[in-house]
Amino acid sequence: MLSKSFSVIIRNKIKPFKRVIRVDSDKSISIRSFLIGAISEDISTIKNVLESDDVFSTIDCLKKLGVNIKKVKSGSYKIYGKGLGSFCAKKNLKLDFGNSGTASRLLISILSTTPNIEIIVSGDKSLKKRSMKKLIYLMSEFGATFLPKNKYYFPLKLISSQIPIGIEYKAGVSAQLKSAVILAGLNSFGNTKITEVSRSRDHTENMLFKNKNAIQIKSNFKKNIKIFGKQQLRKLDITVPGDPSSAAFFTALALLNNQSDLKIKNVGLNKTRIGFYHLLKKHGAIIKYDNFKKQNNEVRGDILIKTGNLKSIRASKAYYAIATDEYPILFVMAALIKGTSVFTGIKSLAEKESNRIKEMQNILHQIGVKSISSTDSLKIFGKGIFNAENKKITVPNLGDHRICMSAFVLALLTGARTRIKNFETVNTSSPSFLKIMKNLGAKFEIKK
C-alpha cells in the first residue's frame, strides 16, 4: 500500500548528539531476495526485510505472476519458489512497479526469457520519466519484444522470447543492467558471458554464489561472469543487513554537526556499497568499522562516526559506481565544507528519479551556495558550516527520496526554514527516517 502524501517543515538547527541507532534494511538486497527466491526451488526464507513501498511493489508484482509469498512476522517472509521459467500471466496483465527502478528492470529481465509472457509494464509518475532504452536493447538481444517500437518509457508492452539464447555483455557502471543480464541468462539456452569493466554492486552475484552449476565468477584485472542457462537454483536463507545508503544521511549529519558521536549497528559493508565512506575518510572524516561478520556472502558490521574537520571533496568517475545513491548528500556536505569540491563522471545522475545535479543545485542556490555544472561534472563552492536562519528552502514534488533526505539534513545543519513537499517518497527506501531523526533530536512538523 502506497503512503499518503505529506510535507515536512523544518525551522530549527539540530543540537549535538551522542546516539546508537539502527537504520532500515538494505533495499537492494531485499528486492533481489524476493525476485531470486521466486525463481528458485523450494521455500526461501528472508528475514529483516525492508518493508518499504518499493519492496511492497515487488511483492505485489510477484503475487500477480502466481508466486506464493507469506509474511511470517514483521520483516520475515517465506517465498514458495516456482523455479526458472515458471511465471504465468494472463495476456495483457498490468504490472505496476510503483517507484522502483530496481524491481522494474530486474523483473522485466526475468520475464523477458520466461515463455508465453505478454504483459503491460508500468510505474508511477516518477518511474515513467526514467528511460528503459538500455534495458530494452539488452532484452531484445535475448529475443524479447517491446511495444510500441522505439518507445523507451513506461507504459510498455513486453512480449517474452520463446527461444532465448545467451548473450555476451560488457558491463559498465550500472549494477541493475548487469543484474538484468544475469537474471535473463539464467533461463536462456547456452551460456551468457559478462565482462565487468567498471566495478558495480554485486548483490545479485552474491545471492547466487551457492549455485556453482548456474554461475561462475573469475576476478582478475577484470571480473568475468559466466551464466549456464536452464539450471535449477537453490533456495535462499537470508537475513538482510542495514542499508549503507540510508545510513549515509545520518553519517553526514554526525560528521558535520559539532561535537556529535554516532554508532550505526549492523550495516551492510559490501565493498561495492561503501564508496561514500571511503571517499569521506580520504578527506578527513572520522569513520571506523567494528564487529565485522560475513553472512550470505555479504559483509556487515557497525559504523562509528565522530564530528571532525573535513577537507573539500574531490570525487573522480571511479567513485560513481560505488557511491551512486549518496551523491545528493555528498553535494550537501560539499556546500558545508569550506573550499571547492569537484565531482566528475556523474552524467547518469540526470537520469535518476529526478535530475539530481540540477535539483541539488537549485536547493543549494536557495541558501546562497554557488555551483557550476556541466553534463558530466559539478563544482560546488563550499562555505563551511553557516547559519541560514534568514533563508528559505522549498523542495517541490520531485518524487525523489534521496533529494528529500538530503534537503532535510541541509535544513538541520543550517537552520534554513525548509518545506519539503511529498516527503512520503522517502518511504520507498527508508520508512524509519523521520523516527530516527527524531531520536537524534531533530525537530520538524508534518503537514498532510
C-alpha positions as CSV (number, residue, x, y, z in Angstrom):
1,M,0.0,0.0,0.0
2,L,1.5,3.3,-1.1
3,S,2.0,6.1,1.5
4,K,-0.3,9.1,1.7
5,S,1.1,12.5,0.6
6,F,2.6,14.8,3.2
7,S,5.1,17.6,3.5
8,V,7.8,18.2,6.2
9,I,8.7,21.6,7.6
10,I,12.0,22.2,9.4
11,R,12.7,25.5,11.2
12,N,15.5,24.7,13.7
13,K,19.1,23.5,13.7
14,I,19.8,20.2,15.4
15,K,21.8,20.2,18.6
16,P,24.9,17.9,19.2
17,F,24.0,14.3,19.9
18,K,25.6,11.0,21.0
19,R,23.5,8.1,20.0
20,V,23.4,4.4,18.9
21,I,20.9,3.7,16.1
22,R,19.9,1.0,13.6
23,V,18.8,2.0,10.1
24,D,16.3,0.5,7.7
25,S,17.3,-2.8,6.0
26,D,19.0,-2.8,2.6
27,K,16.6,-2.2,-0.2
28,S,18.8,-3.7,-3.0
29,I,19.2,-7.0,-1.1
30,S,15.5,-7.1,0.0
31,I,14.2,-6.7,-3.6
32,R,16.7,-9.2,-5.1
33,S,15.8,-11.7,-2.3
34,F,12.2,-11.8,-3.4
35,L,13.0,-12.0,-7.1
36,I,15.6,-14.7,-6.9
37,G,13.6,-16.6,-4.2
38,A,10.7,-16.7,-6.6
39,I,12.7,-18.3,-9.4
40,S,14.5,-20.8,-7.1
41,E,13.4,-24.2,-6.0
42,D,11.7,-25.0,-2.7
43,I,10.9,-22.4,0.1
44,S,13.2,-19.5,0.6
45,T,13.3,-17.6,4.0
46,I,14.1,-13.9,4.1
47,K,14.4,-12.1,7.4
48,N,14.9,-8.4,8.4
49,V,13.2,-7.4,5.1
50,L,12.9,-3.7,4.3
51,E,9.1,-3.1,4.5
52,S,9.0,-0.1,2.2
53,D,6.9,0.9,-0.8
54,D,9.4,-0.3,-3.3
55,V,9.6,-3.8,-1.7
56,F,5.8,-4.0,-1.4
57,S,5.6,-3.1,-5.2
58,T,7.9,-6.1,-5.8
59,I,5.9,-8.5,-3.7
60,D,2.6,-7.3,-5.4
61,C,4.0,-7.9,-8.9
62,L,5.3,-11.4,-8.0
63,K,2.0,-12.4,-6.5
64,K,0.2,-11.3,-9.7
65,L,2.6,-13.7,-11.5
66,G,1.4,-16.6,-9.3
67,V,4.2,-16.6,-6.7
68,N,3.0,-17.6,-3.2
69,I,4.6,-15.2,-0.6
70,K,3.7,-15.4,3.1
71,K,4.6,-13.0,5.8
72,V,5.6,-14.9,8.9
73,K,6.1,-11.9,11.2
74,S,7.3,-8.3,10.9
75,G,10.2,-8.3,8.4
76,S,10.2,-12.1,7.9
77,Y,8.8,-13.8,4.8
78,K,8.6,-17.2,3.1
79,I,8.8,-17.4,-0.7
80,Y,7.5,-20.5,-2.3
81,G,9.7,-20.7,-5.3
82,K,8.3,-21.6,-8.7
83,G,11.6,-22.3,-10.4
84,L,13.1,-20.9,-13.6
85,G,10.7,-20.1,-16.4
86,S,7.6,-20.9,-14.4
87,F,5.9,-17.5,-14.0
88,C,2.5,-17.3,-15.7
89,A,0.3,-14.4,-16.5
90,K,-3.0,-13.6,-18.4
91,K,-2.5,-11.8,-21.7
92,N,-2.1,-8.0,-21.1
93,L,-1.8,-8.3,-17.3
94,K,-0.6,-5.0,-16.0
95,L,2.4,-4.9,-13.6
96,D,2.8,-1.6,-11.7
97,F,6.3,-1.2,-10.2
98,G,5.5,2.0,-8.4
99,N,8.7,4.0,-7.9
100,S,11.1,1.1,-8.1
101,G,13.7,1.2,-10.9
102,T,15.4,-1.9,-9.4
103,A,12.2,-4.1,-9.3
104,S,11.1,-3.0,-12.8
105,R,14.4,-3.7,-14.5
106,L,15.2,-6.9,-12.8
107,L,11.7,-8.5,-13.0
108,I,11.4,-7.4,-16.7
109,S,14.7,-9.2,-17.3
110,I,13.4,-12.4,-15.7
111,L,10.1,-12.2,-17.7
112,S,12.0,-11.5,-21.0
113,T,13.2,-15.1,-21.1
114,T,10.1,-16.7,-19.5
115,P,8.0,-18.3,-22.2
116,N,4.5,-17.1,-23.1
117,I,4.6,-13.8,-21.3
118,E,2.7,-10.9,-22.9
119,I,2.0,-8.2,-20.4
120,I,1.9,-4.4,-19.8
121,V,4.7,-2.9,-17.6
122,S,4.3,0.5,-15.9
123,G,5.1,2.6,-12.8
124,D,4.3,5.8,-11.0
125,K,4.7,9.3,-12.4
126,S,8.4,9.4,-11.5
127,L,9.3,6.0,-12.9
128,K,7.5,6.8,-16.2
129,K,10.1,9.6,-16.7
130,R,13.0,7.2,-16.5
131,S,14.3,5.7,-19.7
132,M,14.3,2.0,-20.2
133,K,16.2,2.2,-23.5
134,K,19.4,0.4,-22.4
135,L,17.3,-2.4,-20.8
136,I,15.2,-2.8,-23.9
137,Y,18.2,-3.1,-26.1
138,L,19.7,-5.8,-23.9
139,M,16.5,-7.8,-23.5
140,S,15.9,-7.6,-27.3
141,E,19.3,-9.4,-27.7
142,F,17.7,-12.3,-25.7
143,G,14.8,-12.2,-28.2
144,A,12.2,-10.2,-26.2
145,T,10.0,-7.6,-27.9
146,F,8.8,-4.3,-26.5
147,L,5.9,-2.3,-28.0
148,P,5.4,0.3,-29.3
149,K,8.7,0.1,-31.1
150,N,11.1,2.9,-30.5
151,K,9.4,3.9,-27.3
152,Y,11.6,3.7,-24.2
153,Y,9.3,4.9,-21.3
154,F,6.6,3.2,-19.4
155,P,3.9,2.1,-20.0
156,L,5.2,-0.6,-22.4
157,K,4.1,-4.0,-23.7
158,L,6.5,-6.8,-23.1
159,I,6.4,-10.0,-25.2
160,S,8.9,-12.5,-24.0
161,S,11.3,-14.5,-26.1
162,Q,10.2,-18.1,-26.9
163,I,13.7,-19.3,-27.6
164,P,16.1,-17.1,-25.6
165,I,19.8,-17.6,-26.4
166,G,22.6,-16.4,-24.1
167,I,24.5,-13.3,-25.0
168,E,27.9,-11.6,-24.3
169,Y,27.8,-8.3,-22.5
170,K,30.4,-5.8,-21.4
171,A,29.1,-4.3,-18.2
172,G,29.5,-0.6,-17.2
173,V,28.7,1.2,-14.0
174,S,25.0,0.1,-13.9
175,A,24.5,-2.8,-11.4
176,Q,20.9,-3.0,-12.5
177,L,21.8,-3.7,-16.1
178,K,24.4,-6.2,-15.1
179,S,21.9,-8.0,-12.9
180,A,19.3,-7.9,-15.6
181,V,21.6,-9.8,-18.0
182,I,22.5,-12.3,-15.2
183,L,18.8,-13.0,-14.5
184,A,17.8,-13.1,-18.1
185,G,20.7,-15.5,-18.8
186,L,19.6,-18.0,-16.1
187,N,16.6,-19.1,-18.2
188,S,18.3,-18.9,-21.6
189,F,19.7,-21.7,-23.7
190,G,23.5,-21.9,-23.8
191,N,25.8,-19.6,-21.8
192,T,25.7,-15.9,-21.1
193,K,29.1,-14.1,-20.6
194,I,29.6,-10.8,-18.8
195,T,32.8,-8.9,-18.6
196,E,32.7,-6.2,-15.9
197,V,35.0,-3.3,-16.8
198,S,33.8,-0.9,-14.0
199,R,33.1,-2.4,-10.6
200,S,29.4,-2.1,-9.6
201,R,27.2,-3.6,-6.9
202,D,27.4,-7.3,-6.7
203,H,24.5,-8.4,-4.6
204,T,23.0,-10.5,-7.4
205,E,26.2,-12.5,-7.8
206,N,26.5,-12.9,-4.0
207,M,22.9,-14.2,-3.7
208,L,23.6,-16.8,-6.4
209,F,27.0,-17.8,-5.2
210,K,25.9,-21.3,-3.9
211,N,24.7,-22.2,-7.4
212,K,28.0,-23.3,-8.9
213,N,26.1,-25.1,-11.6
214,A,24.5,-21.8,-12.8
215,I,27.1,-19.1,-12.3
216,Q,30.9,-19.0,-12.4
217,I,32.8,-15.8,-11.4
218,K,36.5,-15.2,-12.1
219,S,38.1,-11.9,-10.9
220,N,41.5,-10.9,-12.2
221,F,42.1,-7.5,-13.7
222,K,38.5,-7.7,-14.9
223,K,35.6,-9.6,-13.5
224,N,34.2,-12.3,-15.7
225,I,30.8,-13.8,-15.0
226,K,29.6,-16.9,-16.9
227,I,25.9,-18.0,-16.6
228,F,25.0,-21.5,-17.5
229,G,21.4,-21.4,-18.6
230,K,18.5,-23.7,-17.6
231,Q,20.0,-24.8,-14.3
232,Q,17.9,-25.1,-11.1
233,L,18.6,-22.6,-8.4
234,R,18.9,-23.5,-4.7
235,K,16.6,-21.8,-2.1
236,L,17.7,-18.8,-0.2
237,D,18.0,-18.3,3.6
238,I,18.9,-14.6,4.0
239,T,19.0,-12.1,6.9
240,V,19.1,-8.6,5.3
241,P,21.7,-6.1,6.8
242,G,21.1,-2.4,7.3
243,D,21.3,-0.2,4.2
244,P,24.6,1.7,3.9
245,S,22.9,4.2,1.6
246,S,20.2,5.0,4.2
247,A,23.0,5.2,6.9
248,A,24.9,7.8,4.8
249,F,22.4,10.6,5.7
250,F,22.8,10.1,9.4
251,T,26.6,9.7,8.9
252,A,26.7,13.1,7.1
253,L,24.7,14.7,9.9
254,A,27.0,13.4,12.6
255,L,30.2,14.4,10.7
256,L,29.1,18.0,10.3
257,N,27.1,18.6,13.5
258,N,29.5,19.9,16.1
259,Q,30.5,17.6,18.9
260,S,28.4,14.7,17.7
261,D,29.1,11.0,18.1
262,L,27.1,8.2,16.3
263,K,27.2,4.4,16.1
264,I,25.1,2.7,13.4
265,K,24.7,-1.0,14.1
266,N,24.6,-4.0,11.7
267,V,25.1,-2.1,8.3
268,G,26.0,-3.8,5.1
269,L,29.7,-3.2,4.4
270,N,29.9,-4.7,0.9
271,K,32.9,-3.1,-0.8
272,T,30.7,-2.1,-3.8
273,R,28.5,-0.1,-1.4
274,I,30.8,1.9,0.8
275,G,32.4,4.3,-1.6
276,F,30.7,7.1,0.2
277,Y,32.5,6.2,3.5
278,H,35.8,5.5,1.7
279,L,35.7,8.9,-0.1
280,L,34.9,10.8,3.1
281,K,37.7,9.0,5.1
282,K,40.1,10.1,2.4
283,H,39.0,13.7,3.0
284,G,39.5,13.6,6.8
285,A,36.3,12.1,8.1
286,I,36.5,10.2,11.4
287,I,34.8,6.9,10.4
288,K,35.6,3.4,11.8
289,Y,34.1,0.0,11.3
290,D,33.6,-2.6,14.0
291,N,32.1,-6.1,14.6
292,F,32.7,-7.4,11.1
293,K,30.8,-10.6,10.1
294,K,30.0,-12.3,6.9
295,Q,26.6,-13.8,6.2
296,N,25.2,-15.0,2.9
297,N,28.4,-13.8,1.2
298,E,27.8,-10.3,2.4
299,V,30.0,-8.4,4.9
300,R,28.2,-6.4,7.6
301,G,29.2,-4.6,10.8
302,D,28.9,-1.4,12.8
303,I,29.9,2.1,11.7
304,L,31.3,4.6,14.2
305,I,31.3,8.3,13.3
306,K,32.6,11.4,15.1
307,T,32.5,15.1,14.1
308,G,35.7,16.3,12.6
309,N,37.3,18.7,10.2
310,L,36.7,17.7,6.6
311,K,38.6,18.8,3.5
312,S,36.8,19.8,0.3
313,I,35.8,16.8,-1.7
314,R,37.3,15.5,-5.0
315,A,35.3,12.6,-6.4
316,S,36.5,11.1,-9.6
317,K,34.5,9.0,-12.0
318,A,35.7,5.9,-10.2
319,Y,33.6,6.7,-7.2
320,Y,30.3,7.0,-9.0
321,A,29.6,3.2,-9.3
322,I,30.2,2.6,-5.6
323,A,28.5,5.7,-4.2
324,T,25.7,6.4,-6.7
325,D,22.9,6.9,-4.3
326,E,24.9,9.1,-1.9
327,Y,25.8,11.9,-4.4
328,P,22.9,14.2,-3.3
329,I,24.0,14.1,0.3
330,L,27.7,14.5,-0.8
331,F,26.6,17.7,-2.6
332,V,25.1,18.9,0.7
333,M,28.3,18.1,2.5
334,A,30.4,19.9,-0.1
335,A,28.3,23.0,0.4
336,L,29.0,22.9,4.2
337,I,32.8,22.2,3.9
338,K,35.0,25.2,3.2
339,G,36.6,25.2,-0.2
340,T,35.8,24.0,-3.7
341,S,34.6,20.4,-4.2
342,V,34.6,18.8,-7.6
343,F,32.5,15.7,-8.8
344,T,33.2,14.2,-12.2
345,G,31.7,11.3,-14.2
346,I,28.2,12.0,-12.9
347,K,26.1,12.4,-16.0
348,S,23.9,9.4,-15.1
349,L,22.6,11.4,-12.1
350,A,20.4,13.3,-14.5
351,E,18.5,10.0,-15.3
352,K,17.6,9.1,-11.7
353,E,14.2,9.7,-10.0
354,S,14.9,13.4,-10.9
355,N,17.8,15.3,-12.4
356,R,19.8,15.1,-9.2
357,I,22.5,17.5,-10.5
358,K,20.1,20.3,-11.4
359,E,17.7,19.8,-8.4
360,M,20.5,19.8,-5.8
361,Q,21.9,23.0,-7.5
362,N,18.5,24.6,-7.1
363,I,18.4,23.7,-3.4
364,L,21.9,25.0,-2.7
365,H,21.2,28.2,-4.7
366,Q,18.3,28.9,-2.3
367,I,20.7,29.3,0.6
368,G,23.4,31.1,-1.3
369,V,25.8,28.3,-2.2
370,K,27.3,28.7,-5.6
371,S,27.9,25.9,-8.0
372,I,28.8,25.3,-11.7
373,S,27.8,22.2,-13.6
374,S,28.4,20.6,-17.0
375,T,26.8,17.4,-18.4
376,D,29.2,15.2,-16.6
377,S,30.5,17.3,-13.6
378,L,29.6,19.6,-10.8
379,K,31.7,22.1,-8.9
380,I,30.4,23.4,-5.5
381,F,31.9,26.4,-3.8
382,G,31.6,25.4,-0.1
383,K,31.0,28.0,2.6
384,G,31.7,25.8,5.6
385,I,29.0,25.4,8.3
386,F,27.0,28.6,8.3
387,N,23.8,30.0,9.7
388,A,21.0,30.3,7.2
389,E,18.0,31.1,9.5
390,N,17.2,34.1,7.3
391,K,17.0,31.8,4.2
392,K,14.2,29.6,2.9
393,I,14.3,26.3,1.1
394,T,11.4,24.8,-0.8
395,V,11.6,21.4,-2.4
396,P,8.8,20.7,-4.9
397,N,7.3,17.3,-5.7
398,L,10.2,15.6,-7.4
399,G,9.3,12.0,-6.5
400,D,12.9,11.6,-5.4
401,H,13.6,10.2,-1.9
402,R,17.3,11.0,-1.9
403,I,16.7,14.7,-2.7
404,C,14.1,14.8,0.2
405,M,16.5,13.2,2.7
406,S,19.4,15.4,1.6
407,A,17.4,18.6,1.9
408,F,16.3,17.5,5.4
409,V,19.9,17.2,6.5
410,L,20.8,20.5,5.0
411,A,18.0,22.2,6.9
412,L,19.1,20.7,10.2
413,L,22.7,21.8,9.8
414,T,22.0,25.4,8.6
415,G,18.7,26.3,10.2
416,A,17.2,27.4,6.9
417,R,13.3,27.4,7.1
418,T,12.6,24.5,4.9
419,R,9.5,22.9,3.3
420,I,9.9,19.6,1.6
421,K,6.8,18.5,-0.4
422,N,5.7,14.9,-0.9
423,F,8.1,13.6,1.7
424,E,6.3,10.3,1.6
425,T,8.5,9.3,-1.2
426,V,11.2,8.6,1.4
427,N,9.1,5.6,2.4
428,T,10.3,3.9,-0.8
429,S,13.7,3.3,0.8
430,S,13.8,4.5,4.4
431,P,10.4,4.4,6.2
432,S,12.1,4.9,9.6
433,F,14.0,8.0,8.5
434,L,11.8,10.6,10.4
435,K,11.6,8.3,13.5
436,I,15.4,8.0,13.6
437,M,15.9,11.8,13.1
438,K,13.5,12.5,15.9
439,N,15.6,10.1,18.1
440,L,18.7,12.2,17.2
441,G,16.9,15.4,18.4
442,A,15.6,16.8,15.1
443,K,12.5,19.0,15.3
444,F,10.1,19.1,12.4
445,E,6.5,19.4,11.5
446,I,4.4,17.1,9.3
447,K,1.7,18.7,7.1
448,K,-0.8,16.5,5.4
